[in-house]
């Protein structure tokens, strides 16, 4: 089964949180480690200097990741299994981010009406009122 690959730039953006902050998910840390290991094993000392600079930069932005993009693209083209592995990891990160918090506020049910919904994720917050008006 062939998996649709995520773009190298998108994968690097997802890994950015692992480089920058302590609040990075385990998935982002793993993604960055896999990308970093692959780039370091197959490229010149130039890429090693880029990675060291990235990891030491406190004000890192997506712009700082651009020098890595062509190297990662080459690795993804050379090794389809690697590309699928990091794309799968990227999708898992995206899914975790999109389902972490669901917030529903301000809904009102009147008379015998009910508010029905489905919530999935690790945290859900519900708030609202039920107004029963007598006739």
N, CA, C and O atoms as a printed pandas DataFrame, in Angstrom:
     atom_number atom_name residue_name chain_id  residue_number  x_coord  y_coord  z_coord
0              1         N          UNK        A               1    0.841   -1.174    0.000
1              2        CA          UNK        A               1    0.000    0.000    0.000
2              3         C          UNK        A               1    0.886    1.237    0.000
3              4         O          UNK        A               1    1.792    1.367    0.824
4              5         N          UNK        A               2    0.619    2.125   -0.914
5              6        CA          UNK        A               2    1.418    3.335   -1.037
6              7         C          UNK        A               2    0.750    4.482   -0.283
7              8         O          UNK        A               2   -0.456    4.698   -0.395
8              9         N          UNK        A               3    1.530    5.189    0.461
9             10        CA          UNK        A               3    1.045    6.283    1.278
10            11         C          UNK        A               3    1.349    7.599    0.579
11            12         O          UNK        A               3    2.429    7.770    0.015
12            13         N          UNK        A               4    0.399    8.531    0.615
13            14        CA          UNK        A               4    0.661    9.852    0.049
14            15         C          UNK        A               4    1.679   10.560    0.943
15            16         O          UNK        A               4    1.511   10.635    2.160
16            17         N          UNK        A               5    2.718   11.067    0.326
17            18        CA          UNK        A               5    3.807   11.664    1.088
18            19         C          UNK        A               5    3.526   13.124    1.409
19            20         O          UNK        A               5    2.957   13.853    0.596
20            21         N          UNK        A               6    3.927   13.536    2.587
21            22        CA          UNK        A               6    3.858   14.945    2.940
22            23         C          UNK        A               6    5.089   15.641    2.363
23            24         O          UNK        A               6    6.134   15.017    2.181
24            25         N          UNK        A               7    4.962   16.912    2.083
25            26        CA          UNK        A               7    6.070   17.690    1.537
26            27         C          UNK        A               7    7.160   17.859    2.593
27            28         O          UNK        A               7    6.877   17.948    3.788
28            29         N          UNK        A               8    8.395   17.900    2.136
29            30        CA          UNK        A               8    9.538   18.063    3.038
30            31         C          UNK        A               8    9.383   19.320    3.890
31            32         O          UNK        A               8    9.687   19.312    5.082
32            33         N          UNK        A               9    8.912   20.387    3.274
33            34        CA          UNK        A               9    8.753   21.647    4.001
34            35         C          UNK        A               9    7.751   21.498    5.147
35            36         O          UNK        A               9    7.990   21.998    6.246
36            37         N          UNK        A              10    6.637   20.818    4.899
37            38        CA          UNK        A              10    5.619   20.606    5.928
38            39         C          UNK        A              10    6.169   19.749    7.074
39            40         O          UNK        A              10    5.903   20.025    8.244
40            41         N          UNK        A              11    6.924   18.726    6.735
41            42        CA          UNK        A              11    7.519   17.865    7.760
42            43         C          UNK        A              11    8.509   18.643    8.622
43            44         O          UNK        A              11    8.560   18.460    9.838
44            45         N          UNK        A              12    9.284   19.500    7.995
45            46        CA          UNK        A              12   10.231   20.323    8.755
46            47         C          UNK        A              12    9.489   21.286    9.682
47            48         O          UNK        A              12    9.921   21.523   10.811
48            49         N          UNK        A              13    8.373   21.840    9.206
49            50        CA          UNK        A              13    7.574   22.734   10.052
50            51         C          UNK        A              13    7.059   21.990   11.283
51            52         O          UNK        A              13    7.070   22.527   12.391
52            53         N          UNK        A              14    6.610   20.758   11.081
53            54        CA          UNK        A              14    6.115   19.955   12.205
54            55         C          UNK        A              14    7.232   19.657   13.201
55            56         O          UNK        A              14    7.000   19.630   14.410
56            57         N          UNK        A              15    8.416   19.439   12.703
57            58        CA          UNK        A              15    9.565   19.124   13.562
58            59         C          UNK        A              15   10.077   20.371   14.286
59            60         O          UNK        A              15   10.793   20.263   15.282
60            61         N          UNK        A              16    9.712   21.541   13.791
61            62        CA          UNK        A              16   10.184   22.808   14.359
62            63         C          UNK        A              16    9.919   22.890   15.866
63            64         O          UNK        A              16   10.781   23.336   16.623
64            65         N          UNK        A              17    8.732   22.461   16.302
65            66        CA          UNK        A              17    8.415   22.556   17.730
66            67         C          UNK        A              17    9.356   21.704   18.574
67            68         O          UNK        A              17    9.627   22.037   19.728
68            69         N          UNK        A              18    9.853   20.614   18.012
69            70        CA          UNK        A              18   10.790   19.765   18.754
70            71         C          UNK        A              18   12.130   20.456   18.930
71            72         O          UNK        A              18   12.826   20.229   19.920
72            73         N          UNK        A              19   12.489   21.288   17.983
73            74        CA          UNK        A              19   13.764   21.997   18.060
74            75         C          UNK        A              19   13.644   23.170   19.020
75            76         O          UNK        A              19   14.561   23.444   19.793
76            77         N          UNK        A              20   12.519   23.856   18.969
77            78        CA          UNK        A              20   12.345   25.109   19.678
78            79         C          UNK        A              20   11.985   24.948   21.147
79            80         O          UNK        A              20   12.609   25.572   22.005
80            81         N          UNK        A              21   10.992   24.124   21.453
81            82        CA          UNK        A              21   10.467   24.208   22.803
82            83         C          UNK        A              21   10.405   22.925   23.586
83            84         O          UNK        A              21   10.530   21.823   23.052
84            85         N          UNK        A              22   10.206   23.111   24.870
85            86        CA          UNK        A              22   10.069   21.986   25.787
86            87         C          UNK        A              22    8.698   21.334   25.662
87            88         O          UNK        A              22    8.514   20.185   26.064
88            89         N          UNK        A              23    7.734   22.067   25.103
89            90        CA          UNK        A              23    6.361   21.565   25.027
90            91         C          UNK        A              23    6.124   20.693   23.797
91            92         O          UNK        A              23    4.985   20.332   23.500
92            93         N          UNK        A              24    7.178   20.361   23.094
93            94        CA          UNK        A              24    7.025   19.556   21.878
94            95         C          UNK        A              24    6.471   18.185   22.209
95            96         O          UNK        A              24    6.796   17.594   23.239
96            97         N          UNK        A              25    5.632   17.693   21.319
97            98        CA          UNK        A              25    5.081   16.356   21.513
98            99         C          UNK        A              25    6.176   15.318   21.267
99           100         O          UNK        A              25    7.198   15.596   20.638
100          101         N          UNK        A              26    5.931   14.130   21.777
101          102        CA          UNK        A              26    6.879   13.036   21.538
102          103         C          UNK        A              26    6.982   12.751   20.041
103          104         O          UNK        A              26    8.054   12.419   19.535
104          105         N          UNK        A              27    5.863   12.883   19.342
105          106        CA          UNK        A              27    5.855   12.664   17.894
106          107         C          UNK        A              27    6.748   13.645   17.167
107          108         O          UNK        A              27    7.497   13.262   16.269
108          109         N          UNK        A              28    6.672   14.921   17.552
109          110        CA          UNK        A              28    7.505   15.951   16.918
110          111         C          UNK        A              28    8.982   15.703   17.214
111          112         O          UNK        A              28    9.836   15.886   16.346
112          113         N          UNK        A              29    9.272   15.288   18.438
113          114        CA          UNK        A              29   10.664   14.988   18.800
114          115         C          UNK        A              29   11.192   13.815   17.978
115          116         O          UNK        A              29   12.322   13.843   17.490
116          117         N          UNK        A              30   10.361   12.788   17.834
117          118        CA          UNK        A              30   10.757   11.617   17.055
118          119         C          UNK        A              30   10.941   11.981   15.581
119          120         O          UNK        A              30   11.893   11.537   14.940
120          121         N          UNK        A              31   10.029   12.788   15.052
121          122        CA          UNK        A              31   10.134   13.227   13.659
122          123         C          UNK        A              31   11.442   13.987   13.438
123          124         O          UNK        A              31   12.168   13.710   12.483
124          125         N          UNK        A              32   11.740   14.935   14.309
125          126        CA          UNK        A              32   12.982   15.701   14.172
126          127         C          UNK        A              32   14.194   14.778   14.260
127          128         O          UNK        A              32   15.140   14.921   13.486
128          129         N          UNK        A              33   14.170   13.839   15.191
129          130        CA          UNK        A              33   15.315   12.931   15.355
130          131         C          UNK        A              33   15.538   12.101   14.101
131          132         O          UNK        A              33   16.679   11.914   13.677
132          133         N          UNK        A              34   14.456   11.598   13.500
133          134        CA          UNK        A              34   14.574   10.788   12.279
134          135         C          UNK        A              34   15.114   11.626   11.113
135          136         O          UNK        A              34   15.982   11.179   10.364
136          137         N          UNK        A              35   14.591   12.836   10.975
137          138        CA          UNK        A              35   15.067   13.723    9.902
138          139         C          UNK        A              35   16.534   14.064   10.125
139          140         O          UNK        A              35   17.348   13.962    9.207
140          141         N          UNK        A              36   16.861   14.462   11.324
141          142        CA          UNK        A              36   18.234   14.855   11.660
142          143         C          UNK        A              36   19.210   13.701   11.435
143          144         O          UNK        A              36   20.260   13.886   10.820
144          145         N          UNK        A              37   18.866   12.515   11.930
145          146        CA          UNK        A              37   19.747   11.353   11.763
146          147         C          UNK        A              37   20.007   11.067   10.284
147          148         O          UNK        A              37   21.142   10.812    9.882
148          149         N          UNK        A              38   18.946   11.111    9.484
149          150        CA          UNK        A              38   19.091   10.821    8.057
150          151         C          UNK        A              38   19.966   11.873    7.374
151          152         O          UNK        A              38   20.837   11.531    6.574
152          153         N          UNK        A              39   19.740   13.127    7.680
153          154        CA          UNK        A              39   20.527   14.185    7.044
154          155         C          UNK        A              39   21.992   14.126    7.471
155          156         O          UNK        A              39   22.885   14.362    6.657
156          157         N          UNK        A              40   22.238   13.819    8.718
157          158        CA          UNK        A              40   23.621   13.752    9.194
158          159         C          UNK        A              40   24.371   12.552    8.631
159          160         O          UNK        A              40   25.574   12.646    8.385
160          161         N          UNK        A              41   23.700   11.440    8.423
161          162        CA          UNK        A              41   24.407   10.250    7.943
162          163         C          UNK        A              41   24.749   10.329    6.458
163          164         O          UNK        A              41   25.673    9.653    6.007
164          165         N          UNK        A              42   24.038   11.123    5.708
165          166        CA          UNK        A              42   24.228   11.104    4.256
166          167         C          UNK        A              42   24.729   12.405    3.636
167          168         O          UNK        A              42   24.763   12.513    2.410
168          169         N          UNK        A              43   25.113   13.381    4.425
169          170        CA          UNK        A              43   25.509   14.662    3.827
170          171         C          UNK        A              43   26.820   15.210    4.384
171          172         O          UNK        A              43   27.404   14.694    5.338
172          173         N          UNK        A              44   27.228   16.250    3.750
173          174        CA          UNK        A              44   28.496   16.907    4.050
174          175         C          UNK        A              44   28.472   17.604    5.415
175          176         O          UNK        A              44   27.407   17.768    6.010
176          177         N          UNK        A              45   29.631   18.006    5.903
177          178        CA          UNK        A              45   29.703   18.751    7.166
178          179         C          UNK        A              45   28.872   20.039    7.152
179          180         O          UNK        A              45   28.502   20.550    8.209
180          181         N          UNK        A              46   28.579   20.563    5.963
181          182        CA          UNK        A              46   27.759   21.775    5.842
182          183         C          UNK        A              46   26.403   21.563    6.511
183          184         O          UNK        A              46   25.917   22.445    7.219
184          185         N          UNK        A              47   25.796   20.411    6.294
185          186        CA          UNK        A              47   24.484   20.132    6.869
186          187         C          UNK        A              47   24.582   19.974    8.380
187          188         O          UNK        A              47   23.668   20.363    9.106
188          189         N          UNK        A              48   25.679   19.407    8.854
189          190        CA          UNK        A              48   25.877   19.271   10.297
190          191         C          UNK        A              48   25.939   20.642   10.951
191          192         O          UNK        A              48   25.355   20.849   12.014
192          193         N          UNK        A              49   26.643   21.580   10.325
193          194        CA          UNK        A              49   26.729   22.946   10.855
194          195         C          UNK        A              49   25.351   23.606   10.876
195          196         O          UNK        A              49   25.018   24.311   11.829
196          197         N          UNK        A              50   24.549   23.384    9.836
197          198        CA          UNK        A              50   23.191   23.935    9.782
198          199         C          UNK        A              50   22.343   23.398   10.940
199          200         O          UNK        A              50   21.633   24.155   11.601
200          201         N          UNK        A              51   22.425   22.102   11.174
201          202        CA          UNK        A              51   21.621   21.473   12.227
202          203         C          UNK        A              51   22.053   21.961   13.604
203          204         O          UNK        A              51   21.205   22.251   14.447
204          205         N          UNK        A              52   23.345   22.055   13.842
205          206        CA          UNK        A              52   23.841   22.562   15.123
206          207         C          UNK        A              52   23.353   23.987   15.345
207          208         O          UNK        A              52   22.912   24.333   16.441
208          209         N          UNK        A              53   23.432   24.811   14.309
209          210        CA          UNK        A              53   22.965   26.196   14.412
210          211         C          UNK        A              53   21.461   26.248   14.701
211          212         O          UNK        A              53   21.013   27.049   15.522
212          213         N          UNK        A              54   20.689   25.397   14.030
213          214        CA          UNK        A              54   19.245   25.355   14.268
214          215         C          UNK        A              54   18.933   25.010   15.719
215          216         O          UNK        A              54   18.102   25.658   16.354
216          217         N          UNK        A              55   19.594   23.999   16.231
217          218        CA          UNK        A              55   19.303   23.536   17.584
218          219         C          UNK        A              55   19.753   24.523   18.659
219          220         O          UNK        A              55   19.263   24.478   19.788
220          221         N          UNK        A              56   20.672   25.402   18.316
221          222        CA          UNK        A              56   21.149   26.384   19.287
222          223         C          UNK        A              56   20.420   27.720   19.178
223          224         O          UNK        A              56   20.552   28.573   20.056
224          225         N          UNK        A              57   19.652   27.906   18.103
225          226        CA          UNK        A              57   18.963   29.166   17.847
226          227         C          UNK        A              57   17.711   29.259   18.705
227          228         O          UNK        A              57   16.820   28.417   18.596
228          229         N          UNK        A              58   17.636   30.261   19.546
229          230        CA          UNK        A              58   16.478   30.450   20.422
230          231         C          UNK        A              58   15.294   31.107   19.706
231          232         O          UNK        A              58   14.154   30.957   20.146
232          233         N          UNK        A              59   15.538   31.815   18.635
233          234        CA          UNK        A              59   14.488   32.520   17.893
234          235         C          UNK        A              59   14.239   31.867   16.540
235          236         O          UNK        A              59   14.146   32.549   15.519
236          237         N          UNK        A              60   14.137   30.586   16.540
237          238        CA          UNK        A              60   14.005   29.810   15.321
238          239         C          UNK        A              60   12.643   30.025   14.663
239          240         O          UNK        A              60   11.610   30.042   15.333
240          241         N          UNK        A              61   12.662   30.188   13.348
241          242        CA          UNK        A              61   11.427   30.329   12.576
242          243         C          UNK        A              61   11.457   29.334   11.419
243          244         O          UNK        A              61   12.468   28.674   11.176
244          245         N          UNK        A              62   10.346   29.239   10.719
245          246        CA          UNK        A              62   10.276   28.358    9.559
246          247         C          UNK        A              62   11.292   28.760    8.495
247          248         O          UNK        A              62   11.783   27.918    7.743
248          249         N          UNK        A              63   11.592   30.017    8.440
249          250        CA          UNK        A              63   12.570   30.518    7.471
250          251         C          UNK        A              63   13.950   29.887    7.693
251          252         O          UNK        A              63   14.682   29.627    6.739
252          253         N          UNK        A              64   14.294   29.644    8.963
253          254        CA          UNK        A              64   15.582   29.039    9.297
254          255         C          UNK        A              64   15.700   27.595    8.809
255          256         O          UNK        A              64   16.806   27.075    8.661
256          257         N          UNK        A              65   14.560   26.952    8.559
257          258        CA          UNK        A              65   14.560   25.549    8.136
258          259         C          UNK        A              65   14.794   25.379    6.632
259          260         O          UNK        A              65   15.095   24.278    6.170
260          261         N          UNK        A              66   14.655   26.460    5.877
261          262        CA          UNK        A              66   14.743   26.371    4.412
262          263         C          UNK        A              66   16.016   25.712    3.884
263          264         O          UNK        A              66   15.938   24.981    2.897
264          265         N          UNK        A              67   17.182   25.932    4.490
265          266        CA          UNK        A              67   18.376   25.269    3.956
266          267         C          UNK        A              67   18.317   23.741    4.025
267          268         O          UNK        A              67   18.996   23.066    3.252
268          269         N          UNK        A              68   17.525   23.193    4.927
269          270        CA          UNK        A              68   17.419   21.744    5.056
270          271         C          UNK        A              68   16.474   21.123    4.031
271          272         O          UNK        A              68   16.592   19.943    3.703
272          273         N          UNK        A              69   15.556   21.909    3.538
273          274        CA          UNK        A              69   14.507   21.389    2.660
274          275         C          UNK        A              69   15.037   20.613    1.453
275          276         O          UNK        A              69   14.583   19.490    1.229
276          277         N          UNK        A              70   15.972   21.149    0.665
277          278        CA          UNK        A              70   16.429   20.381   -0.496
278          279         C          UNK        A              70   17.116   19.069   -0.122
279          280         O          UNK        A              70   16.997   18.077   -0.840
280          281         N          UNK        A              71   17.830   19.064    0.996
281          282        CA          UNK        A              71   18.497   17.838    1.440
282          283         C          UNK        A              71   17.460   16.784    1.833
283          284         O          UNK        A              71   17.603   15.606    1.505
284          285         N          UNK        A              72   16.419   17.220    2.535
285          286        CA          UNK        A              72   15.373   16.277    2.938
286          287         C          UNK        A              72   14.607   15.770    1.714
287          288         O          UNK        A              72   14.248   14.594    1.651
288          289         N          UNK        A              73   14.359   16.642    0.756
289          290        CA          UNK        A              73   13.669   16.221   -0.469
290          291         C          UNK        A              73   14.456   15.132   -1.196
291          292         O          UNK        A              73   13.873   14.161   -1.678
292          293         N          UNK        A              74   15.770   15.291   -1.275
293          294        CA          UNK        A              74   16.622   14.287   -1.926
294          295         C          UNK        A              74   16.519   12.956   -1.188
295          296         O          UNK        A              74   16.381   11.903   -1.812
296          297         N          UNK        A              75   16.585   13.004    0.135
297          298        CA          UNK        A              75   16.494   11.770    0.932
298          299         C          UNK        A              75   15.145   11.085    0.746
299          300         O          UNK        A              75   15.067    9.858    0.694
300          301         N          UNK        A              76   14.092   11.878    0.647
301          302        CA          UNK        A              76   12.761   11.314    0.456
302          303         C          UNK        A              76   12.622   10.685   -0.935
303          304         O          UNK        A              76   11.939    9.674   -1.099
304          305         N          UNK        A              77   13.270   11.286   -1.926
305          306        CA          UNK        A              77   13.233   10.724   -3.283
306          307         C          UNK        A              77   14.060    9.443   -3.382
307          308         O          UNK        A              77   13.682    8.497   -4.072
308          309         N          UNK        A              78   15.192    9.429   -2.683
309          310        CA          UNK        A              78   16.073    8.259   -2.724
310          311         C          UNK        A              78   15.502    7.052   -1.988
311          312         O          UNK        A              78   15.720    5.912   -2.397
312          313         N          UNK        A              79   14.772    7.299   -0.904
313          314        CA          UNK        A              79   14.312    6.207   -0.050
314          315         C          UNK        A              79   12.822    6.356    0.243
315          316         O          UNK        A              79   12.421    7.093    1.143
316          317         N          UNK        A              80   12.018    5.647   -0.532
317          318        CA          UNK        A              80   10.558    5.737   -0.409
318          319         C          UNK        A              80   10.083    5.282    0.977
319          320         O          UNK        A              80    9.144    5.861    1.523
320          321         N          UNK        A              81   10.713    4.263    1.546
321          322        CA          UNK        A              81   10.305    3.797    2.872
322          323         C          UNK        A              81   10.539    4.855    3.948
323          324         O          UNK        A              81    9.712    5.040    4.841
324          325         N          UNK        A              82   11.660    5.536    3.853
325          326        CA          UNK        A              82   11.948    6.643    4.780
326          327         C          UNK        A              82   10.906    7.738    4.605
327          328         O          UNK        A              82   10.379    8.263    5.586
328          329         N          UNK        A              83   10.609    8.083    3.356
329          330        CA          UNK        A              83    9.630    9.127    3.067
330          331         C          UNK        A              83    8.257    8.756    3.625
331          332         O          UNK        A              83    7.571    9.603    4.198
332          333         N          UNK        A              84    7.856    7.500    3.461
333          334        CA          UNK        A              84    6.567    7.057    3.978
334          335         C          UNK        A              84    6.555    7.056    5.507
335          336         O          UNK        A              84    5.559    7.420    6.133
336          337         N          UNK        A              85    7.667    6.647    6.090
337          338        CA          UNK        A              85    7.763    6.607    7.559
338          339         C          UNK        A              85    7.604    7.996    8.170
339          340         O          UNK        A              85    6.837    8.171    9.117
340          341         N          UNK        A              86    8.316    8.975    7.642
341          342        CA          UNK        A              86    8.216   10.315    8.231
342          343         C          UNK        A              86    6.893   10.991    7.856
343          344         O          UNK        A              86    6.388   11.816    8.617
344          345         N          UNK        A              87    6.331   10.652    6.698
345          346        CA          UNK        A              87    5.018   11.189    6.334
346          347         C          UNK        A              87    3.945   10.647    7.273
347          348         O          UNK        A              87    3.055   11.382    7.699
348          349         N          UNK        A              88    4.035    9.370    7.590
349          350        CA          UNK        A              88    3.079    8.757    8.519
350          351         C          UNK        A              88    3.184    9.423    9.891
351          352         O          UNK        A              88    2.174    9.726   10.526
352          353         N          UNK        A              89    4.401    9.642   10.329
353          354        CA          UNK        A              89    4.629   10.313   11.606
354          355         C          UNK        A              89    4.058   11.733   11.575
355          356         O          UNK        A              89    3.441   12.185   12.539
356          357         N          UNK        A              90    4.269   12.422   10.462
357          358        CA          UNK        A              90    3.716   13.767   10.299
358          359         C          UNK        A              90    2.200   13.785   10.374
359          360         O          UNK        A              90    1.617   14.681   10.984
360          361         N          UNK        A              91    1.558   12.800    9.756
361          362        CA          UNK        A              91    0.091   12.703    9.821
362          363         C          UNK        A              91   -0.384   12.439   11.252
363          364         O          UNK        A              91   -1.387   13.003   11.691
364          365         N          UNK        A              92    0.332   11.589   11.969
365          366        CA          UNK        A              92   -0.028   11.306   13.358
366          367         C          UNK        A              92    0.073   12.572   14.209
367          368         O          UNK        A              92   -0.769   12.817   15.073
368          369         N          UNK        A              93    1.105   13.371   13.959
369          370        CA          UNK        A              93    1.277   14.631   14.687
370          371         C          UNK        A              93    0.130   15.572   14.359
371          372         O          UNK        A              93   -0.455   16.179   15.255
372          373         N          UNK        A              94   -0.195   15.696   13.072
373          374        CA          UNK        A              94   -1.283   16.583   12.642
374          375         C          UNK        A              94   -2.607   16.140   13.250
375          376         O          UNK        A              94   -3.395   16.977   13.690
376          377         N          UNK        A              95   -2.859   14.839   13.279
377          378        CA          UNK        A              95   -4.108   14.331   13.859
378          379         C          UNK        A              95   -4.162   14.596   15.355
379          380         O          UNK        A              95   -5.214   14.947   15.888
380          381         N          UNK        A              96   -3.046   14.431   16.029
381          382        CA          UNK        A              96   -3.003   14.674   17.477
382          383         C          UNK        A              96   -3.244   16.147   17.775
383          384         O          UNK        A              96   -3.948   16.484   18.728
384          385         N          UNK        A              97   -2.669   17.014   16.971
385          386        CA          UNK        A              97   -2.844   18.453   17.169
386          387         C          UNK        A              97   -4.299   18.842   16.946
387          388         O          UNK        A              97   -4.861   19.624   17.713
388          389         N          UNK        A              98   -4.906   18.300   15.903
389          390        CA          UNK        A              98   -6.272   18.696   15.573
390          391         C          UNK        A              98   -7.307   18.114   16.532
391          392         O          UNK        A              98   -8.426   18.623   16.591
392          393         N          UNK        A              99   -6.972   17.068   17.283
393          394        CA          UNK        A              99   -7.965   16.478   18.173
394          395         C          UNK        A              99   -7.631   16.631   19.646
395          396         O          UNK        A              99   -8.306   16.036   20.485
396          397         N          UNK        A             100   -6.630   17.395   19.983
397          398        CA          UNK        A             100   -6.253   17.554   21.383
398          399         C          UNK        A             100   -7.303   18.272   22.213
399          400         O          UNK        A             100   -7.631   17.827   23.312
400          401         N          UNK        A             101   -7.827   19.364   21.709
401          402        CA          UNK        A             101   -8.759   20.153   22.491
402          403         C          UNK        A             101   -9.975   20.490   21.650
403          404         O          UNK        A             101   -9.862   20.994   20.532
404          405         N          UNK        A             102  -11.116   20.206   22.200
405          406        CA          UNK        A             102  -12.377   20.567   21.559
406          407         C          UNK        A             102  -13.126   21.416   22.558
407          408         O          UNK        A             102  -13.307   21.009   23.706
408          409         N          UNK        A             103  -13.559   22.577   22.145
409          410        CA          UNK        A             103  -14.230   23.460   23.067
410          411         C          UNK        A             103  -15.584   23.827   22.498
411          412         O          UNK        A             103  -15.694   24.268   21.354
412          413         N          UNK        A             104  -16.619   23.638   23.311
413          414        CA          UNK        A             104  -17.973   23.992   22.913
414          415         C          UNK        A             104  -18.504   24.919   23.990
415          416         O          UNK        A             104  -18.536   24.557   25.166
416          417         N          UNK        A             105  -18.917   26.109   23.596
417          418        CA          UNK        A             105  -19.404   27.083   24.573
418          419         C          UNK        A             105  -20.680   27.729   24.059
419          420         O          UNK        A             105  -20.945   27.784   22.858
420          421         N          UNK        A             106  -21.449   28.208   25.004
421          422        CA          UNK        A             106  -22.540   29.102   24.676
422          423         C          UNK        A             106  -23.722   28.490   23.962
423          424         O          UNK        A             106  -24.504   29.221   23.355
424          425         N          UNK        A             107  -23.886   27.187   24.008
425          426        CA          UNK        A             107  -25.065   26.639   23.359
426          427         C          UNK        A             107  -26.238   26.699   24.339
427          428         O          UNK        A             107  -26.054   26.579   25.550
428          429         N          UNK        A             108  -27.429   26.885   23.805
429          430        CA          UNK        A             108  -28.627   26.993   24.635
430          431         C          UNK        A             108  -29.677   26.033   24.098
431          432         O          UNK        A             108  -29.951   26.012   22.898
432          433         N          UNK        A             109  -30.264   25.241   24.983
433          434        CA          UNK        A             109  -31.364   24.353   24.620
434          435         C          UNK        A             109  -32.624   24.884   25.297
435          436         O          UNK        A             109  -32.627   25.108   26.508
436          437         N          UNK        A             110  -33.684   25.084   24.537
437          438        CA          UNK        A             110  -34.926   25.618   25.099
438          439         C          UNK        A             110  -36.014   24.558   25.052
439          440         O          UNK        A             110  -36.029   23.681   24.188
440          441         N          UNK        A             111  -36.923   24.670   26.009
441          442        CA          UNK        A             111  -38.047   23.743   26.146
442          443         C          UNK        A             111  -37.537   22.312   26.222
443          444         O          UNK        A             111  -36.724   21.991   27.089
444          445         N          UNK        A             112  -37.996   21.462   25.341
445          446        CA          UNK        A             112  -37.582   20.065   25.370
446          447         C          UNK        A             112  -36.460   19.775   24.375
447          448         O          UNK        A             112  -36.140   18.615   24.113
448          449         N          UNK        A             113  -35.879   20.809   23.836
449          450        CA          UNK        A             113  -34.809   20.627   22.854
450          451         C          UNK        A             113  -33.542   20.152   23.551
451          452         O          UNK        A             113  -33.359   20.355   24.751
452          453         N          UNK        A             114  -32.708   19.540   22.804
453          454        CA          UNK        A             114  -31.429   19.064   23.334
454          455         C          UNK        A             114  -30.332   19.430   22.351
455          456         O          UNK        A             114  -30.563   19.540   21.147
456          457         N          UNK        A             115  -29.168   19.609   22.875
457          458        CA          UNK        A             115  -28.001   19.854   22.035
458          459         C          UNK        A             115  -27.264   18.530   21.931
459          460         O          UNK        A             115  -26.890   17.938   22.943
460          461         N          UNK        A             116  -27.059   18.071   20.712
461          462        CA          UNK        A             116  -26.428   16.781   20.493
462          463         C          UNK        A             116  -25.143   17.006   19.717
463          464         O          UNK        A             116  -25.115   17.788   18.766
464          465         N          UNK        A             117  -24.103   16.340   20.111
465          466        CA          UNK        A             117  -22.845   16.459   19.393
466          467         C          UNK        A             117  -21.947   15.294   19.726
467          468         O          UNK        A             117  -22.249   14.476   20.594
468          469         N          UNK        A             118  -20.866   15.238   19.037
469          470        CA          UNK        A             118  -19.885   14.183   19.263
470          471         C          UNK        A             118  -18.552   14.863   19.526
471          472         O          UNK        A             118  -18.143   15.757   18.785
472          473         N          UNK        A             119  -17.889   14.440   20.567
473          474        CA          UNK        A             119  -16.589   15.019   20.891
474          475         C          UNK        A             119  -15.568   13.903   20.997
475          476         O          UNK        A             119  -15.804   12.882   21.643
476          477         N          UNK        A             120  -14.445   14.110   20.360
477          478        CA          UNK        A             120  -13.346   13.161   20.443
478          479         C          UNK        A             120  -12.089   13.928   20.769
479          480         O          UNK        A             120  -11.989   15.112   20.448
480          481         N          UNK        A             121  -11.152   13.296   21.384
481          482        CA          UNK        A             121   -9.886   13.940   21.716
482          483         C          UNK        A             121   -9.544   13.674   23.161
483          484         O          UNK        A             121  -10.258   12.960   23.865
484          485         N          UNK        A             122   -8.449   14.255   23.593
485          486        CA          UNK        A             122   -7.990   13.984   24.947
486          487         C          UNK        A             122   -8.657   14.885   25.975
487          488         O          UNK        A             122   -8.726   14.528   27.151
488          489         N          UNK        A             123   -9.149   16.046   25.555
489          490        CA          UNK        A             123   -9.804   16.956   26.485
490          491         C          UNK        A             123  -11.033   17.530   25.804
491          492         O          UNK        A             123  -10.989   17.915   24.636
492          493         N          UNK        A             124  -12.120   17.583   26.538
493          494        CA          UNK        A             124  -13.311   18.231   26.035
494          495         C          UNK        A             124  -13.824   19.176   27.114
495          496         O          UNK        A             124  -13.803   18.851   28.301
496          497         N          UNK        A             125  -14.277   20.327   26.694
497          498        CA          UNK        A             125  -14.848   21.305   27.608
498          499         C          UNK        A             125  -16.238   21.636   27.093
499          500         O          UNK        A             125  -16.402   22.026   25.938
500          501         N          UNK        A             126  -17.222   21.481   27.938
501          502        CA          UNK        A             126  -18.595   21.769   27.544
502          503         C          UNK        A             126  -19.153   22.810   28.501
503          504         O          UNK        A             126  -18.914   22.750   29.707
504          505         N          UNK        A             127  -19.869   23.727   27.976
505          506        CA          UNK        A             127  -20.529   24.719   28.813
506          507         C          UNK        A             127  -21.775   25.185   28.095
507          508         O          UNK        A             127  -21.793   25.251   26.866
508          509         N          UNK        A             128  -22.782   25.499   28.816
509          510        CA          UNK        A             128  -24.006   25.962   28.192
510          511         C          UNK        A             128  -25.134   25.970   29.190
511          512         O          UNK        A             128  -24.924   25.721   30.377
512          513         N          UNK        A             129  -26.333   26.254   28.715
513          514        CA          UNK        A             129  -27.486   26.323   29.602
514          515         C          UNK        A             129  -28.654   25.606   28.971
515          516         O          UNK        A             129  -28.705   25.396   27.759
516          517         N          UNK        A             130  -29.581   25.240   29.817
517          518        CA          UNK        A             130  -30.829   24.661   29.335
518          519         C          UNK        A             130  -31.941   25.519   29.925
519          520         O          UNK        A             130  -32.096   25.577   31.145
520          521         N          UNK        A             131  -32.697   26.170   29.095
521          522        CA          UNK        A             131  -33.794   27.017   29.550
522          523         C          UNK        A             131  -35.103   26.316   29.277
523          524         O          UNK        A             131  -35.449   26.037   28.128
524          525         N          UNK        A             132  -35.810   26.039   30.319
525          526        CA          UNK        A             132  -37.123   25.407   30.152
526          527         C          UNK        A             132  -38.177   26.483   30.409
527          528         O          UNK        A             132  -38.376   26.910   31.546
528          529         N          UNK        A             133  -38.834   26.906   29.368
529          530        CA          UNK        A             133  -39.841   27.955   29.486
530          531         C          UNK        A             133  -41.210   27.324   29.637
531          532         O          UNK        A             133  -41.601   26.477   28.835
532          533         N          UNK        A             134  -41.933   27.729   30.654
533          534        CA          UNK        A             134  -43.286   27.230   30.868
534          535         C          UNK        A             134  -44.258   28.070   30.056
535          536         O          UNK        A             134  -44.124   29.290   29.954
536          537         N          UNK        A             135  -45.225   27.397   29.490
537          538        CA          UNK        A             135  -46.204   28.099   28.665
538          539         C          UNK        A             135  -47.494   28.284   29.412
539          540         O          UNK        A             135  -48.441   28.858   28.876
